[in-house]
Amino acid sequence: MSIWIAIAATAVGCYLVKLAGLLVPAGALERPLVQRLAALLPVALLAALTAQQTFSADSSLVLDARAAGLAAAALALVLRAPFLVVVGAAVAVTAGVRALGG
Amino acid sequence: MRDALGVGIAVGLSGFAFGVTSAGAGLSLLQTCALSLLVFTGASQFALVGALAVGGNPLAAAAGAFFLGVRNAFYGLRLSQLLALPRFVRPLAAHWVIDETTAVALAQPTRHAARLGFTVTGLTLYVLWNLTTLGGVLGAEALGDTDAWGLDAAGPAVFLALLAPMLRTTTERAVAGLAVVLGLGFLPVLPAGVPVLMAALAAPAVLWLKGRSIARNSNRNSNIARDSDADRTKGEDR
């Protein structure tokens, strides 16, 4: 049940911010500070989410095969590999390290 | 056309990865498909299932997803001027206001082409995203233990791939670095889903620190300060 609550809240919230952008008069969100903050918010969230989903199990910090997978993804990004290769590298290296007992 | 194909493949793969990740997080097929149908903004969906996977409070999990979706409001603002949609169409068009449709629409030379680009991209990606989500859930069921296949690394890899092109200047890198420290630092002590919201504070914190250091440097008026200011302004030119 609580999962459905989260789904409903996310769906309503995400729809309303999309709609808000189309409906509010131009200029309302054009203040430089607001724009700067809006650009940086996803940076902060994505960085935190990447780190958390790589280095945590429940609520403790761990270092396991996922770290190797993420390193592979980072290397692929540095080499300007396409999206498919980046995610594929992370998955393959994680699976490989696990298979070796890491 | 080649761009559209590239966008389509990337989105299709993310959809599949989302389906797999969501199934691995313990969501049912119906719940996973409801997310792709009703939320339709990838990063928020990944964030939500990631938070639910570790047993986060549903509203804290939704809040993290919501804040990731806030950027779509700024896309909508650009699009509303560009597309000049009639009022009654806007509630329908709003659902398709995402990274990819905005990028395509903004790249078009005329209003007509922008409207067409927005509609075609929106429709194509909506169908593709939902079909591949379904495929991901079914694929995860067929694979059994998704962790053995390393599929739990797909979520963070998707986030990293979205993040990488955003890290253009020192400011963005500082925000990302601080967010990682906050997100991991608060993880053992705060309830699941809350640490990522604390990490979001990295954005205003870095902006505030930057504002202070610019003010201080312009007072001192030293060579070093001038150089670093020049670097900053250069970095912000986009």
Chai-1 contact restraints between the chains, C-beta under 6 A:
chainA,res_idxA,chainB,res_idxB,connection_type,confidence,min_distance_angstrom,max_distance_angstrom,comment,restraint_id
A,S2,B,P58,contact,1.0,0.0,6.0,A-B,restraint_1
A,I3,B,Q31,contact,1.0,0.0,6.0,A-B,restraint_2
A,I3,B,L52,contact,1.0,0.0,6.0,A-B,restraint_3
A,I5,B,P58,contact,1.0,0.0,6.0,A-B,restraint_4
A,A6,B,P58,contact,1.0,0.0,6.0,A-B,restraint_5
A,A6,B,A61,contact,1.0,0.0,6.0,A-B,restraint_6
A,A6,B,A62,contact,1.0,0.0,6.0,A-B,restraint_7
A,I7,B,A34,contact,1.0,0.0,6.0,A-B,restraint_8
A,I7,B,L35,contact,1.0,0.0,6.0,A-B,restraint_9
A,A9,B,A62,contact,1.0,0.0,6.0,A-B,restraint_10
A,T10,B,V39,contact,1.0,0.0,6.0,A-B,restraint_11
A,T10,B,L48,contact,1.0,0.0,6.0,A-B,restraint_12
A,T10,B,A62,contact,1.0,0.0,6.0,A-B,restraint_13
A,T10,B,A65,contact,1.0,0.0,6.0,A-B,restraint_14
A,A11,B,L38,contact,1.0,0.0,6.0,A-B,restraint_15
A,A11,B,V39,contact,1.0,0.0,6.0,A-B,restraint_16
A,G13,B,F66,contact,1.0,0.0,6.0,A-B,restraint_17
A,C14,B,V39,contact,1.0,0.0,6.0,A-B,restraint_18
A,C14,B,T41,contact,1.0,0.0,6.0,A-B,restraint_19
A,C14,B,S44,contact,1.0,0.0,6.0,A-B,restraint_20
A,C14,B,G69,contact,1.0,0.0,6.0,A-B,restraint_21
A,V17,B,G69,contact,1.0,0.0,6.0,A-B,restraint_22
A,V17,B,V70,contact,1.0,0.0,6.0,A-B,restraint_23
A,V17,B,N72,contact,1.0,0.0,6.0,A-B,restraint_24
A,V17,B,A73,contact,1.0,0.0,6.0,A-B,restraint_25
A,K18,B,N72,contact,1.0,0.0,6.0,A-B,restraint_26
A,K18,B,G76,contact,1.0,0.0,6.0,A-B,restraint_27
A,K18,B,A94,contact,1.0,0.0,6.0,A-B,restraint_28
A,K18,B,V97,contact,1.0,0.0,6.0,A-B,restraint_29
A,L19,B,A94,contact,1.0,0.0,6.0,A-B,restraint_30
A,A20,B,A73,contact,1.0,0.0,6.0,A-B,restraint_31
A,G21,B,A73,contact,1.0,0.0,6.0,A-B,restraint_32
A,G21,B,G76,contact,1.0,0.0,6.0,A-B,restraint_33
A,G21,B,L77,contact,1.0,0.0,6.0,A-B,restraint_34
A,L22,B,G76,contact,1.0,0.0,6.0,A-B,restraint_35
A,L22,B,S80,contact,1.0,0.0,6.0,A-B,restraint_36
A,L22,B,R90,contact,1.0,0.0,6.0,A-B,restraint_37
A,L22,B,A94,contact,1.0,0.0,6.0,A-B,restraint_38
A,A26,B,Q81,contact,1.0,0.0,6.0,A-B,restraint_39
A,L29,B,L77,contact,1.0,0.0,6.0,A-B,restraint_40
A,L37,B,A203,contact,1.0,0.0,6.0,A-B,restraint_41
A,A38,B,R71,contact,1.0,0.0,6.0,A-B,restraint_42
A,A38,B,F74,contact,1.0,0.0,6.0,A-B,restraint_43
A,L40,B,V175,contact,1.0,0.0,6.0,A-B,restraint_44
A,L40,B,A203,contact,1.0,0.0,6.0,A-B,restraint_45
A,L41,B,A203,contact,1.0,0.0,6.0,A-B,restraint_46
A,P42,B,R71,contact,1.0,0.0,6.0,A-B,restraint_47
A,V43,B,M166,contact,1.0,0.0,6.0,A-B,restraint_48
A,V43,B,E172,contact,1.0,0.0,6.0,A-B,restraint_49
A,V43,B,V175,contact,1.0,0.0,6.0,A-B,restraint_50
A,V43,B,A176,contact,1.0,0.0,6.0,A-B,restraint_51
A,A44,B,V175,contact,1.0,0.0,6.0,A-B,restraint_52
A,A44,B,A179,contact,1.0,0.0,6.0,A-B,restraint_53
A,A44,B,A199,contact,1.0,0.0,6.0,A-B,restraint_54
A,A44,B,A200,contact,1.0,0.0,6.0,A-B,restraint_55
A,A44,B,A202,contact,1.0,0.0,6.0,A-B,restraint_56
A,A44,B,A203,contact,1.0,0.0,6.0,A-B,restraint_57
A,L45,B,L68,contact,1.0,0.0,6.0,A-B,restraint_58
A,L45,B,A200,contact,1.0,0.0,6.0,A-B,restraint_59
A,L46,B,F159,contact,1.0,0.0,6.0,A-B,restraint_60
A,L46,B,L162,contact,1.0,0.0,6.0,A-B,restraint_61
A,L46,B,L163,contact,1.0,0.0,6.0,A-B,restraint_62
A,A47,B,L163,contact,1.0,0.0,6.0,A-B,restraint_63
A,A47,B,A176,contact,1.0,0.0,6.0,A-B,restraint_64
A,A47,B,A179,contact,1.0,0.0,6.0,A-B,restraint_65
A,A47,B,V180,contact,1.0,0.0,6.0,A-B,restraint_66
A,A48,B,A179,contact,1.0,0.0,6.0,A-B,restraint_67
A,A48,B,G183,contact,1.0,0.0,6.0,A-B,restraint_68
A,A48,B,V196,contact,1.0,0.0,6.0,A-B,restraint_69
A,A48,B,A199,contact,1.0,0.0,6.0,A-B,restraint_70
A,L49,B,A47,contact,1.0,0.0,6.0,A-B,restraint_71
A,L49,B,F159,contact,1.0,0.0,6.0,A-B,restraint_72
A,T50,B,P156,contact,1.0,0.0,6.0,A-B,restraint_73
A,T50,B,F159,contact,1.0,0.0,6.0,A-B,restraint_74
A,T50,B,L160,contact,1.0,0.0,6.0,A-B,restraint_75
A,A51,B,V180,contact,1.0,0.0,6.0,A-B,restraint_76
A,A51,B,G183,contact,1.0,0.0,6.0,A-B,restraint_77
A,A51,B,L184,contact,1.0,0.0,6.0,A-B,restraint_78
A,Q52,B,G183,contact,1.0,0.0,6.0,A-B,restraint_79
A,Q53,B,G50,contact,1.0,0.0,6.0,A-B,restraint_80
A,Q53,B,G155,contact,1.0,0.0,6.0,A-B,restraint_81
A,Q53,B,P156,contact,1.0,0.0,6.0,A-B,restraint_82
A,T54,B,P156,contact,1.0,0.0,6.0,A-B,restraint_83
A,S56,B,L187,contact,1.0,0.0,6.0,A-B,restraint_84
A,D58,B,V54,contact,1.0,0.0,6.0,A-B,restraint_85
A,S59,B,P188,contact,1.0,0.0,6.0,A-B,restraint_86
A,S60,B,P188,contact,1.0,0.0,6.0,A-B,restraint_87
A,R66,B,A153,contact,1.0,0.0,6.0,A-B,restraint_88
A,G69,B,A153,contact,1.0,0.0,6.0,A-B,restraint_89
A,L70,B,P156,contact,1.0,0.0,6.0,A-B,restraint_90
A,A73,B,A157,contact,1.0,0.0,6.0,A-B,restraint_91
A,A73,B,L160,contact,1.0,0.0,6.0,A-B,restraint_92
A,L77,B,A164,contact,1.0,0.0,6.0,A-B,restraint_93
A,F83,B,A10,contact,1.0,0.0,6.0,A-B,restraint_94
A,F83,B,A161,contact,1.0,0.0,6.0,A-B,restraint_95
A,L84,B,L13,contact,1.0,0.0,6.0,A-B,restraint_96
A,V86,B,A157,contact,1.0,0.0,6.0,A-B,restraint_97
A,V86,B,A161,contact,1.0,0.0,6.0,A-B,restraint_98
A,V87,B,A154,contact,1.0,0.0,6.0,A-B,restraint_99
A,V87,B,A157,contact,1.0,0.0,6.0,A-B,restraint_100
A,A90,B,A153,contact,1.0,0.0,6.0,A-B,restraint_101
A,A90,B,A157,contact,1.0,0.0,6.0,A-B,restraint_102
A,V91,B,G150,contact,1.0,0.0,6.0,A-B,restraint_103
A,V91,B,L151,contact,1.0,0.0,6.0,A-B,restraint_104
A,V91,B,A153,contact,1.0,0.0,6.0,A-B,restraint_105
A,V91,B,A154,contact,1.0,0.0,6.0,A-B,restraint_106
A,T94,B,G150,contact,1.0,0.0,6.0,A-B,restraint_107
A,T94,B,A153,contact,1.0,0.0,6.0,A-B,restraint_108
A,A95,B,W149,contact,1.0,0.0,6.0,A-B,restraint_109
A,A95,B,G150,contact,1.0,0.0,6.0,A-B,restraint_110
